[in-house]
């Protein structure tokens, strides 16, 4: 039987995302190399009306990004 994984949000990551978002103008085009789960791209798309594209090698992270509706290759 596999244990269910649970991950607490990392507060440092949220602060880092906010700092990054302050430096990206609304409506920008953004490509994120190694986008992980796509959470930053999702926020940029939804809150700053950015056109986003993720690039991710990890299969699980790729799937998570797709679930967020973020385009990823």
C-alpha positions as CSV (number, residue, x, y, z in Angstrom):
1,X,0.0,0.0,0.0
2,X,1.4,3.4,-1.0
3,X,1.3,6.2,1.5
4,X,-0.6,9.3,0.5
5,X,1.8,12.2,0.0
6,X,0.9,15.6,1.4
7,X,2.9,18.7,0.8
8,X,2.6,21.9,2.8
9,X,3.0,25.1,0.6
10,X,6.4,26.6,1.0
11,X,6.0,30.2,2.2
12,X,9.4,31.2,0.7
13,X,8.2,30.0,-2.7
14,X,5.1,32.3,-2.4
15,X,7.3,35.2,-1.5
16,X,9.6,34.5,-4.4
17,X,6.7,34.3,-6.8
18,X,5.4,37.7,-5.6
19,X,8.8,39.3,-6.1
20,X,9.0,37.8,-9.6
21,X,5.5,38.9,-10.5
22,X,6.4,42.5,-9.5
23,X,9.0,42.5,-12.2
24,X,6.8,41.2,-15.1
25,X,4.6,43.7,-16.8
26,X,0.9,42.9,-17.3
27,X,0.3,41.4,-20.8
28,X,3.9,40.2,-21.1
29,X,4.9,37.0,-22.9
30,X,6.6,34.6,-20.5
31,X,8.4,31.3,-21.0
32,X,9.4,29.4,-17.9
33,X,12.2,26.8,-18.3
34,X,11.8,24.2,-15.7
35,X,8.3,25.4,-14.7
36,X,7.7,22.7,-12.2
37,X,3.9,22.5,-11.5
38,X,3.2,25.6,-13.4
39,X,1.9,27.6,-10.4
40,X,3.8,30.7,-11.2
41,X,2.8,30.7,-14.9
42,X,-0.8,30.1,-13.8
43,X,-0.7,33.2,-11.5
44,X,0.9,35.3,-14.3
45,X,-1.7,34.2,-16.7
46,X,-4.7,34.7,-14.4
47,X,-3.6,37.8,-12.4
48,X,-1.4,39.7,-15.0
49,X,-3.0,38.6,-18.2
50,X,0.3,37.3,-19.5
51,X,0.7,34.9,-22.4
52,X,2.6,32.0,-20.9
53,X,4.5,28.8,-22.0
54,X,6.1,26.3,-19.7
55,X,8.9,23.8,-20.4
56,X,9.3,20.9,-18.1
57,X,11.2,17.6,-18.3
58,X,9.8,15.9,-15.2
59,X,6.8,13.8,-16.2
60,X,4.8,14.4,-12.9
61,X,5.4,18.1,-13.0
62,X,4.4,18.2,-16.6
63,X,1.1,16.6,-15.8
64,X,0.5,19.0,-12.9
65,X,1.2,21.9,-15.2
66,X,-1.3,20.5,-17.8
67,X,-3.9,20.1,-15.0
68,X,-3.6,23.9,-14.3
69,X,-4.4,24.6,-17.9
70,X,-1.0,26.0,-18.6
71,X,0.6,25.2,-22.0
72,X,3.7,23.1,-21.5
73,X,6.1,21.2,-23.6
